[in-house]
Amino acid sequence: MKMAKIPHMVGRVRDGSFMVRASSSDGWYEVARPGSRWECTCPYFEKTGNYCKHIHMVVSLLIPQDPMEGTVSTVLERIPDGMCPKCRIVARKDGWNWNRGGRKQRYRCAGYGLRFSEKFGFEWQTLAPDLVVDVLDMYAGGMSIRAITEHINGRIKDGGGERRKVSHHTIHRIITRYARVLGTFEDSLHPHVSEKWMTDGMMIGTADRKRYLHSIIDGSTRYWISGIVTVHKDTDDVSPMFWDAKRRAGKVPAILVSDKDGTYHKAWEVVFRSKNHLQKITYHDRHIHANGDPNNNMMERFNSRLRARIKTMRGREGDTCMTLLRVYYNHIRSHMGLGGGTTPGMAAGILIPDRDGWTVLIQHARLHGIR
């Protein structure tokens, strides 16, 4: 914004109130936030009620424009077979492991003395790692468990090379196990997110009961920071989601955008709102519109993407599906809004150079002792 580059254009009068110099005269306009919505004394705002350039200039000075530029917090690389997961040095062979999937080469690291299998992260699976990855990818992409079973049954072979079949119960156990593993590891990651977060809720169906999924995403990187499932939409406490988002990001946002749902404002007051003048100043913008500024369109698009997947759920797949969808959305599927094949995780500083993101995440979860 050109006005923001001109010196002495904005001055802070008091907490939450600013004076902005007019661009066409020597006058000044007051930009303040008496409630949850910005207001300005300029003729444009008084006539239309829409956010003017003076409000946008104040907000642009409060929020960094490109907070994630050049920031990389974590690089997750694939661990090749035969290489020690800790010291990344080629280990010596140390016998074999056997299961229904056949024999697997075992290794021992000379430095750490660590013993590990050639299929690190998939040691206890009778299915080949590429089949496990395909199962997770197809399930997160929208296929049902029985459809996945029919699709991969012709590709499974035992240790003797004979084709065999697995039941849908086996596929369900694989999905449940790795949803727990990946969800626990994803919770330990700390993304670099911007100062503007968005939150909203939507109704989902698990079994024969209705539930409500509440989520918080970052407005710049589109990273799904946290989420929670509640029984009631307007009365249940969502502050645990806010506490979890604060823990993962290591900060509170400068602006939180949501609808007029009172549960979000109550949680914002408890978790995000500054308690004294030494703490970071945050604002909760609850006056959103379908068109114009401000709006929560990015959050609505996020909900529509989840709704397309969740509507096919059956049984009690709710928690499992939510966990895998969070990993899939943040680290596997590229986001069209970011461009260049970038995932929200990459935009938030969590870089996975390998195209097989499922395998990399499972290996690093195993490296952190998550099984």
N, C-alpha and C positions, 0 to 999 in steps of 0.2 A: 504494500500500500504506500503510495507516494507521500501522503501526509505524515506518515509515521517516520519518514526519513528526515523531516525538517526539524531542527532542534527547537526546544522550548515550545512545543506544540501542546504538550499534555502536562498538567500539574496536579498532584494529589492534594486535595483540600483537607480531607479527613478520611477515616477508614470507610472505604466503599464509595467515596465521592471524588470525582475528578473534574477539572476544568480543561476544556479543549478549545484551542484558538480556532476561530472561523477562518476558512481558507479564502473567502472572498471579501473579508472586511477585517477591521481591527478588533472586533468583538470576541467574546468568549461564550461558550455554551457549557452548561453543567451536565455531566453524565453521572448518574447515581443509580444505586440499586436499593431502593427502600424495601422491597420485598424479594421475590424470586425472579423478577424481570427487570432488565435494564431500562432506564428512562433517560431522555435527553430533552433539553429545552429548545432545541433547534426547530424551525418552522416545519421541516419535513416530518419529524417524528410527531409533532403535535397535530399535524394534518392527517397523516396516514396511520400512525401507530406502529409502523414497521421499523425495524432496526436501521438506523442511519449510519453514515460513514464515521461519525464521531464515536458511536458505540463500538463499531467494528475496530476502530483504531485502539480504543482502550483495551478491548479484549485481546487484540493481537499483541499488545505490549505485555499483558498479563500472562499470556500463553506463548511459549516458544514456538516458532513456525515449523521448524524442522528438528524436533528434539531427538530423533533417532538417527540423524545423518552421521555415518561413519562409526556407529556404535555396535560393537560385537561383544557380547558377554560370554557366550558359550559356543564352542565348535565341537560338534559330535561327528566323529569319523568312524567309518566301518572298520571292524577288527577282522583281518583276514584269518583263514584257517591256519593253524600252526604258529601263530604269533601270540605271545603272552599278552593278555588284556591289560596288565598293569605297567610293565616296562616296555612293551611294544618291541620286544626282541624275539627272533625266531627261536622256539623251544625245541627240545629234542623229543623224539618219539618215546612213548612209555606204555606200550601194550595197546589193548583194545577194550572197548566197551560194547556190550551186546544188548539188543532188545529186539522187539518184533520188527522194527524197521531195518534190521541188519546190524553189521558191526560198524563201529565208529572209532577212528584213530584217537588215541589218548596221548596227551603231551604233558611234559613236566618242564617248568621254567627253571633254568640253572641258577638264576639270581634270587627269585622269591620262593622257589620250591613249590610254586602253585601247580596243581594238576588240573587239567581242563580237557574237554572234548573238542574234536574238530568242528563241531557245530555249536559253538559257544552261544548260550542263550536258548538253545533248543535241545539240550541234552536229554530231557525226559520225554521228548515227543517221538512217537513212532512214525509220524508223518514227516516227510522231507520239509526243510525250512521254507523252500519256495512255495509249497502247498499251504503251509500255515499262514504265510504272508498273503497268499491269494484269498484264503478264507477271511482274514481280517479285512482285506481291501474290498471284497465283494459284499461283506456284511455292512461295512460302513457306507458303501455305495448304494445300498438299498435292497439287496437281494435277501430273500427269506432263508432261514436255516435249511429247510428241506430243498429249496432250489440249489443252494450251495452244495448240499450233499450229492444231489444228482449230477451236478456239474463236475465234481472232482473224483467221483467214484471210479471212473474209467482211467484215471491217471495214477492210482495208488498201487504200489508194488511192495511185496514183503522182501525179506532179506534174500530169498532165493530167486527173486525176479518174477514171482508169480503175482498176477493181479489179484487184488482183494478189495473188499468193500467195507466201508464203515457206516455206522448208523448216524442218524441226525443227532442222537445223544452225544456222540463223540465230538461232532462239530460244535454243539452247544457248549460242551466242557472246554474246548479249546478257546472259544470266544470269551467265555466267562473268565477263564484263567488269565488270558493276556489282557483283558480289559482291566482286571485288578492290577496286574503288573505295570501296564503302561499308565494307568491312572495315577498310581502311587508315584511313579517316576516323574510324570508330568507335573504333579503337585510340588515336586522339589525344585523345579526350574524357576528362575526369577527373570522374567522378561523385562526389557526396557520399554516402557510405555510412555505415552505423551501425557499432557495435563488435562485432557478432555476425555471423560469417560461417558458411556451411555448405558442405560439399564432399562429393562422392560420385562414383562412376563407374558406367557401365553399358556393356553390350556392344552394339556396332553392327556392321552389315555393310556393307562397301564392296567392290563387285565380289564375288569369290569368297573374300575373306579377311575374317576377323573382327578387329575392332579394338575398343578400349575408349575411350570418351569420358569424361574427368574434367572436372568443372566446379566453379566456386566462385560462389555467389550470396550476396547480402546478405539477412540475416534480416528486416530492417525494410522496405527498399524493393523487395525481390525482384529487384534488378538482377543480371544475369548479368555478373559482373566479368571472369572469364577462363575459359578452357578449353584442354584439350590432348587430342590423340588419341595413344594408345600402342598398341604391339603386344601387350604382356602386362599383365595387370591388377595383379598383386601384386609384380612385380619391376622394372618400368620406373620411371625417375626422373620424378616429377611436379613437382620443384622449379621448372622453368621457368614453370609455371603460377602457382606461388606468387610468384615474383619479378615476373611480369607483373601480378598482382593488386596487389601492394604498390606497383608503379610507378604504376598507374592510379589507385588510391585515395589514394596519397600517405601511407600509414600502414599499420600492421599492426593486426589486430583484437584486441580484449580477449579474446574467446572464439572458438575455432574448433571447430565441431561436425562430427564425421564418425563413420564406423563404426570397427571395430578394424583396418582395413587398415594394415599397417605402413608402407606407402609414404607415406601422409599424415602420420603422426607423424614420420617421418624428414625429410620436406620441411619440416614445421613447425619442427623443431629447427634446421634449417639456415637458414631464411629468417625465421621469425616470432619464435622464442624469444629472450627478452632475454639478452644476453651479460654484462651487468653491472647494478648497482643503479641506474644512471642511465638505462637504457633502459626503455621501456614494458613493464609486466608483462602477459604474455599466457598464456592457458591453452588446452589442447587437451582437449576433452571427447570421449572415445572410448566411453564406456559409455552407449549409447543403447538405447532400447526401442521396440518397435512401438507400445505404448500407454503413456501416462504421461509423466513428465518425468524426464530429458530424452529427446527424440526427434528424429529427422531427417525427420519426415513432410513438411515443406515441400520438402525436397530430393527426396524420393521422388515427390511430385506433379510437380515440375519434370521429373524424368526420364521419367515416364509421358507427359507432354505431348510431349517430344522423340521418344520412342519411337514415338508414333502417326504422326509425320511421317517418321521415318527409315526405318521398315519398308518404305516404298514406293520407296526409292531403288534405282536400277539403275546398272550401269556404275561409273564412278569419279566419282560426284557428291559424295563424302563431304565434302571440304574446302569446296567451293562451297556445298553445302547447309548446313553448319555455320555458315559466315560469314553467309549470308543469314538463317538462323534466329536468330542472335544479334542482328542488327539488328532483325528483325521482332519478336522477343520484347521487346527493351528499349525500342524507340521507336515501334512501329507498333500493335501489338495491346494493347488495354487489358487490365489485369489485374483479374479479378473480386475478388481478395483485397484490392485497394487501393480499389476502389469509385469511383464518379463518373467513369468513363471515363478513369481515370488509368493511364498506362503506368509501368513501372518507371523509365524514363528521367526522366519528369516528377517522380516521387517522389524521384529522386536529384539533382534540381536542373537537369536538362537539358530546358528547356521548348521545345516546338514548338507555337506557337499555331495554325498552319495544320493543317487536317485531312489534307491530302495530305503525310504525313510523308516518303514516298519522294522526292518532288520536292525538298523542302526539304533533305534530307540530300545528295542528288546535287548540288544547286546549291552547297552549302557545301563539299562535297568538291572540286568544280571551283574554287571560290574559293581553296582552299588549295593549288591546283596539282596535285591528284590526278586523273589521267585514266584 
